[in-house]
Amino acid sequence: MSHRVLSYTHKTLAVVYGSNLLLSFHFFLILYIHSSYIGTFFNPSHLALLYIIGSAVNLLLFLNIPRLLDWMGNYKFTLWSIILEGVAIIGLIVGTTPLVIGISFVLHQAVISMILFGLDIFIEGAIKNEEHTGSIRGLYLTLSNTTLVFSPLVVGILLTDGTFKMVYGISLLFLIPLFFLVQQHLRHAAYKYKKSIGVLETFRKVRGDKNIRGVLFTHLMLQFFYAWMVIYMPIYLHEYVGFSWQQIGVIFTVMLLPFLLFELPIGTLADKKYGEKEIMSIGFIIMILSTFSIPLFQTTSIVAWCIILFLTRVGASFVEITAESYFFKHVNEHNAGLISLFRMARPIAYMTAPVAVTISLYLLSAENAPYSYIFSVLGVLMIVGLLYSSILTDTK
């Protein structure tokens, strides 16, 4: 019996790793072109509103995830999320009016995190020894980050003629094998859930546990950093610095290398030697210093931009793997409410980042400060993440 359980565990991990790789190919191909493509149909303020609406719907889904899992189970939940994501991408490809594009984008923003959440539940059910969480999560993130690193380069090549729809079409193709991989091989991983606790009870648990509360806030600040960078850095480099999409593709490929290089070894070190707290704090310090200094780079040198943005992601990669490892050492597949709170960080970040940037731009314009100073503001805000990482009780 134990050998059978072990084989199921290994099979589930392998299938979830493969599913995550396919989802990453789909997601990262289009991640950095949304703001530019949707911006051809909407002005900047309406674009920000779409991010906010999509994230609000995403947030409502997360709040109801425990009930959804009780009703349909994680297997069906994940499959339906993939189907809805496919519908959203088709809408972005065939849509020719702001209405269709807007609805499709909101749907995409709402459901993409649902697929990731479903995979979270599957992988948590397959982890039988929490001492290996950092290594397992490190490999999980490294596989997805392989696609993250090379996607901008591929997108830069594909966008030679400005063909956004072609990129969305190629992205859509990865959802097909993802659907069948989950359908064929994860049915057996339909874990039985404990009775879901309500939202208020989940928040009470967070309030009473400083470690859960601290790691949730550090993860939120990391997602806030990602949202700010994903929406506004491509616009800044293309519209203000003057780089072509091919040049931006090269810069972003170098920028994202830390996720490929550091997360697996850092996750292993967090398991075996150091714990997560110190590494997480070091990551935030690197993020703060490098992001704050972005306005100092008044240059069109690709090498210079590769270096500074590479440093921002060195810090982010340290924070990402340690936050994931720390959090998932404190939960399991039965804690759907807590896991949904952890993944709520992304929609909350995409709701608040456009508002924060709008306010920052207003204040900066009053001082006649250039657009680039919004990144210094972001660097200062990351101090909040550093403060919350300092309250954690380390796992080593």
C-alpha positions in Angstrom: 0.0 0.0 0.0 2.7 2.5 0.9 4.5 1.8 -2.4 1.3 2.5 -4.2 0.7 5.8 -2.4 4.3 6.8 -3.0 3.9 6.0 -6.8 0.8 8.1 -6.9 2.6 10.9 -5.1 5.5 10.9 -7.6 3.1 10.6 -10.5 1.0 13.5 -9.2 4.1 15.7 -8.7 5.3 14.9 -12.3 1.9 15.7 -13.8 1.6 18.9 -11.8 5.1 19.9 -12.8 4.2 19.3 -16.5 0.9 21.1 -16.1 2.6 24.1 -14.5 5.1 24.2 -17.4 2.3 24.3 -20.0 0.4 27.0 -18.0 3.6 29.0 -17.8 4.2 28.9 -21.5 0.6 30.1 -22.0 0.7 32.8 -19.4 4.2 34.3 -19.7 3.9 34.7 -23.5 1.2 37.3 -23.0 2.0 38.7 -19.6 4.0 41.7 -20.8 2.0 42.6 -23.9 -1.4 43.1 -22.2 -1.0 46.7 -21.4 0.3 47.5 -24.9 -2.4 45.4 -26.7 -5.4 46.4 -24.6 -4.1 50.0 -24.8 -4.9 50.0 -28.5 -8.6 49.8 -27.5 -8.6 51.9 -24.3 -7.0 55.0 -22.9 -4.6 54.6 -19.9 -7.3 55.4 -17.3 -9.7 52.8 -18.8 -6.9 50.3 -19.0 -6.3 50.7 -15.3 -10.0 50.3 -14.7 -10.0 47.0 -16.6 -7.2 45.6 -14.4 -9.1 46.7 -11.4 -12.4 45.1 -12.5 -10.7 41.8 -13.5 -8.9 41.7 -10.3 -12.1 42.4 -8.3 -13.8 39.5 -10.0 -10.7 37.3 -9.3 -10.9 38.4 -5.7 -14.6 37.4 -5.4 -13.8 34.0 -6.8 -11.0 33.5 -4.3 -13.3 34.4 -1.5 -15.7 31.7 -2.6 -13.1 29.0 -3.5 -13.7 26.9 -0.4 -17.4 26.6 -1.3 -16.6 25.9 -4.9 -14.2 23.1 -3.9 -16.8 21.6 -1.6 -19.3 21.7 -4.5 -17.3 20.5 -7.4 -13.9 19.3 -6.2 -10.5 20.6 -7.3 -10.4 18.3 -10.4 -13.5 19.8 -12.0 -12.7 23.2 -10.7 -9.3 23.2 -12.5 -10.7 21.9 -15.7 -13.5 24.5 -15.9 -10.9 27.2 -15.1 -8.9 26.1 -18.1 -12.0 26.1 -20.3 -12.9 29.7 -19.3 -9.3 30.9 -19.8 -9.5 29.5 -23.3 -12.7 31.4 -24.0 -11.1 34.6 -22.7 -8.1 34.2 -25.0 -10.3 33.4 -28.0 -12.2 36.6 -27.3 -8.9 38.6 -27.2 -7.9 37.1 -30.6 -11.2 37.5 -32.5 -12.4 40.6 -30.8 -12.5 43.8 -32.8 -14.5 46.1 -30.4 -13.6 47.6 -27.0 -16.6 45.7 -25.5 -15.4 42.2 -26.5 -11.8 43.0 -25.7 -12.7 44.4 -22.3 -14.9 41.5 -21.3 -12.4 39.0 -22.5 -9.5 40.6 -20.7 -11.6 40.8 -17.4 -12.4 37.1 -17.7 -8.7 36.3 -18.3 -7.7 38.4 -15.3 -10.4 36.6 -13.2 -9.7 33.0 -14.0 -5.9 32.6 -14.8 -5.2 32.5 -11.0 -7.8 29.9 -10.5 -5.8 27.4 -12.6 -2.7 28.2 -10.6 -4.7 27.7 -7.4 -5.9 24.3 -8.6 -2.3 23.2 -9.2 -1.4 24.5 -5.7 -4.0 22.1 -4.2 -2.8 19.2 -6.2 0.9 19.7 -5.3 0.1 20.3 -1.6 -1.7 17.0 -1.6 1.3 15.3 -3.1 3.8 16.7 -0.5 4.0 14.2 2.4 7.0 15.7 4.1 7.0 19.4 4.8 10.8 19.4 5.2 11.0 19.0 1.4 8.6 21.9 0.7 11.3 24.4 -0.3 13.0 22.0 -2.7 9.7 20.9 -4.3 8.4 24.5 -4.6 11.8 25.6 -5.8 11.7 23.0 -8.7 8.1 23.9 -9.3 8.9 27.6 -9.7 12.1 27.0 -11.6 10.3 25.0 -14.3 7.7 27.8 -14.8 10.4 30.4 -14.7 12.2 28.7 -17.5 9.4 29.9 -19.7 9.3 33.3 -18.0 12.9 33.9 -18.9 12.6 33.1 -22.6 9.1 34.3 -23.3 10.0 38.0 -23.7 12.6 37.0 -26.3 10.1 34.9 -28.2 7.5 37.7 -28.0 10.0 40.3 -29.3 10.6 38.1 -32.3 6.9 37.6 -32.9 6.1 41.3 -32.5 8.4 42.3 -35.4 5.2 43.3 -37.3 3.2 44.2 -34.3 1.1 41.1 -34.5 -0.3 40.9 -31.0 -3.0 38.5 -32.0 -0.4 35.9 -33.2 1.1 35.9 -29.8 -2.3 35.3 -28.2 -3.0 32.5 -30.7 0.3 30.7 -29.9 -0.4 31.2 -26.2 -3.9 29.6 -26.6 -2.3 26.4 -28.1 -0.7 25.5 -24.8 -4.1 25.3 -23.0 -5.1 22.3 -25.1 -2.4 19.8 -23.8 -2.8 21.4 -20.4 -6.5 20.5 -20.3 -6.0 16.9 -21.4 -3.0 16.4 -19.1 -5.2 17.4 -16.1 -8.2 15.5 -17.4 -6.3 12.2 -18.0 -3.9 12.1 -15.1 -5.2 14.1 -12.1 -8.6 12.6 -11.6 -7.1 10.2 -8.9 -5.8 13.2 -7.0 -9.3 14.4 -6.0 -8.5 14.8 -2.3 -11.2 14.8 0.3 -11.5 18.2 1.9 -12.3 19.0 5.4 -15.4 21.1 5.9 -14.6 24.6 4.7 -14.4 27.4 7.3 -15.9 30.7 6.5 -14.1 33.9 5.4 -14.4 35.5 8.8 -13.0 32.4 10.5 -10.1 32.4 8.1 -9.3 36.0 8.8 -9.5 35.4 12.5 -6.9 32.6 12.1 -4.6 35.0 10.2 -5.0 37.7 12.8 -4.1 35.3 15.5 -0.9 33.9 13.8 1.8 36.4 13.3 3.8 34.1 11.0 0.9 33.5 8.6 0.0 37.2 8.7 3.6 38.2 8.1 4.2 35.9 5.1 0.8 36.9 3.6 1.9 40.6 3.7 5.3 39.9 2.3 3.7 37.9 -0.6 1.3 40.8 -1.1 4.1 43.3 -1.4 5.9 41.0 -3.9 2.8 40.8 -6.0 2.4 44.5 -5.8 5.9 44.9 -7.1 5.1 42.5 -10.0 1.9 44.3 -10.9 3.6 47.7 -11.0 6.4 46.4 -13.1 4.3 44.3 -15.5 1.9 47.1 -16.3 4.2 50.1 -16.4 7.8 49.0 -17.2 7.0 47.9 -20.8 5.3 51.2 -21.3 8.2 53.1 -19.9 10.9 51.3 -21.9 8.9 51.5 -25.1 7.3 55.0 -24.9 9.8 57.0 -22.8 13.2 55.3 -23.2 12.5 54.5 -26.9 13.4 50.8 -27.0 11.9 48.6 -29.7 10.0 45.4 -28.7 12.9 43.3 -29.9 15.3 45.3 -27.6 12.8 45.0 -24.7 12.6 41.3 -25.3 16.4 41.0 -24.8 16.3 43.2 -21.7 13.4 41.3 -20.1 15.1 37.9 -20.9 18.2 39.0 -19.0 16.1 40.6 -16.3 14.2 37.4 -15.5 17.3 35.1 -15.4 17.4 35.2 -11.5 14.2 33.3 -11.3 15.8 30.5 -13.3 19.2 30.7 -11.5 18.4 31.2 -7.9 15.0 29.8 -6.8 15.8 26.1 -6.8 19.1 26.4 -4.8 17.6 29.0 -2.5 14.6 26.7 -1.8 17.0 23.9 -1.0 19.1 26.1 1.3 16.0 27.2 3.1 15.1 23.6 3.7 18.5 22.3 4.8 20.4 25.2 6.4 19.2 28.8 6.7 15.4 28.9 6.9 13.5 31.6 5.0 13.5 34.7 7.1 17.1 36.0 6.5 17.0 35.3 2.7 13.6 37.0 2.4 14.9 40.1 4.1 18.0 40.2 1.9 15.8 39.9 -1.1 13.7 42.9 -0.1 16.8 45.0 0.6 18.1 44.3 -2.9 14.6 45.1 -4.4 14.4 48.4 -2.5 17.9 49.6 -3.5 17.7 48.6 -7.2 14.1 49.7 -7.8 14.6 53.0 -6.1 17.7 53.8 -8.3 15.9 53.2 -11.7 15.4 56.9 -12.4 19.2 57.4 -12.2 19.6 55.4 -15.4 19.1 58.2 -18.0 20.5 56.1 -20.8 19.5 54.0 -23.8 22.2 51.4 -23.1 20.7 47.9 -23.3 23.5 46.6 -21.1 22.8 49.2 -18.3 19.1 48.4 -18.3 19.8 44.7 -18.3 22.0 45.1 -15.2 19.6 47.3 -13.1 16.5 45.2 -13.9 18.4 42.0 -13.4 19.2 43.2 -9.8 15.5 44.0 -9.1 14.7 40.4 -10.0 17.5 38.9 -7.9 15.8 40.4 -4.9 12.3 39.3 -6.1 13.5 35.8 -6.8 14.8 35.5 -3.2 11.5 36.8 -1.8 9.3 34.7 -4.1 10.8 31.3 -3.2 11.2 32.0 0.5 7.6 33.3 0.8 6.2 30.3 -1.1 8.3 27.8 1.0 7.5 29.5 4.3 3.8 29.7 3.7 3.3 26.2 2.3 5.3 24.7 5.3 2.5 26.1 7.4 -0.5 24.8 5.4 -1.6 21.7 3.6 -4.2 20.8 0.9 -7.0 21.0 3.4 -6.4 24.7 4.1 -8.2 26.0 1.0 -9.2 29.2 2.7 -5.7 30.1 3.7 -4.3 29.1 0.3 -7.0 31.3 -1.4 -5.9 34.2 0.8 -2.3 33.7 -0.3 -3.3 33.7 -3.9 -5.6 36.7 -3.4 -2.4 38.8 -3.2 -2.2 38.9 -7.0 -5.7 40.4 -7.7 -5.4 42.7 -4.8 -2.0 43.9 -6.2 -3.5 44.4 -9.7 -6.4 46.4 -8.1 -4.2 48.7 -6.0 -1.1 49.1 -8.1 -2.8 51.2 -10.9 -4.4 53.3 -8.2 -1.1 53.9 -6.5 0.6 54.7 -9.8 -2.2 57.2 -10.7 -1.8 58.9 -7.4 2.0 58.9 -7.7 1.9 60.4 -11.2 -0.4 63.1 -10.0 1.9 64.0 -7.1 5.0 63.8 -9.3 3.5 66.0 -12.0 2.8 68.6 -9.3 6.6 68.6 -8.6 7.5 68.4 -12.3 9.2 65.1 -11.7 9.6 62.7 -14.6 7.6 59.6 -15.2 10.5 57.3 -14.2 10.2 58.4 -10.5 7.2 56.1 -10.1 9.7 53.3 -9.8 11.5 55.1 -6.9 8.1 55.3 -5.2 7.8 51.5 -5.7 11.2 51.0 -4.1 10.1 52.9 -1.0 6.9 51.0 -0.7 8.9 47.7 -0.7 10.1 48.7 2.8 6.7 47.5 4.0 7.6 44.0 2.8 11.0 44.2 4.6 9.3 45.1 7.9 6.8 42.2 7.7 9.6 39.7 6.8 11.3 40.8 10.0 8.5 39.6 12.3 8.5 36.0 11.0 9.7 33.2 13.2 12.3 31.4 11.1 11.9 27.7 10.2 15.5 27.0 11.1 
